[in-house]
């Protein structure tokens, strides 16, 4: 007969093992909903974030594929059996002046129309803003609302749009403008049809260069974004654009990333607010983590900007990523926040899986950051992509559904090799 002491140890060991396995299962509840590349007319390589409609359908874009191999807009509809059905709503490149190569995600207006940007195409081949309108008999109709011409109004928009209550669209271009460092722009619907574009701001490297994050609003109608380079030390900025009298806008640099890159460098993702008015974002590189990053310092960071008196903002690093095999690194994406104040995001690289190049650690991850006492934060990997079939290189951010499941995309991998849409259950 087992002694009581040995029996207790055995039970405790089994219980601990059960907890470990339960925790592992909770972290590993990832499911690939769709793999791109299985149909000749399907899209390839989704770099964009997803959005839901009121019925629970998912929408996004692919950089390539479609009828003309310059990208698509797709929809995924949930089935009764738990699967999802994919449908291409539009294939870009229908004519010589059509939009092409959509890099960013979509936004709905109140009438159910979809809006987005493409980094190519348009009348001048410098990118475009498009609208997709649902047709009465089914299908969708595309219209190019604006074609960029580079120096007059920007070029190569690689981020999505923000829409205000009046239906005006706001976005950013990565280059072009007066100084060729990119612009912030507004598109307003005209009374007689058509749209009027206004350059809200032209970046000049000193106040930020090459804007690659979507703009967001605060409650007063001010716009916030990040530029991946420029600023006082050339490592990127976080900025605010405030509307002034006469339709003018003024820019204020809220933070310029430091010369030693210890607070991050290269903010690619969009910003988010919490309920207290603090801003959160990511940097692709920089920070204190150890990283083999092509000559760039650090592996990337998650940062917070806290408003202080006198219009100043204080930066705080919440997490330094590390290429140690147990963390992700190089976050491109924006973050999302839940009701408890936890942050969620993706990293383009990291984890311990082998997805390409025959090298471990370049598959990417999904992470959560939880606030602790005394201002500290704890990071947890919710999912580390493990192989090419699972999907790899999640470039875009995540979205929640109504029950707290996370949805996102990977640029590559999946059953057919050209990217996935995935779900992670809580």
PyMOL commands that set and color helices and strands:
alter all, ss='L'
color gray80, all
select helices_A, chain A and resi 4-27+245-247+309-311+373-375+388-390
alter helices_A, ss='H'
color red, helices_A
select strands_A, chain A and resi 30-35+43-44+51-52+58-62+64-65+72-78+84-91+99-100+107-108+114-118+120-121+128-134+140-147+162-163+169-173+183-189+195-202+209-211+216-217+223-229+237-243+249-256+272-273+279-283+301-307+313-320+328-329+336-337+343-347+349-350+365-371+377-384+399-400+406-410+420-424
alter strands_A, ss='S'
color yellow, strands_A
deselect
rebuild
show_as cartoon
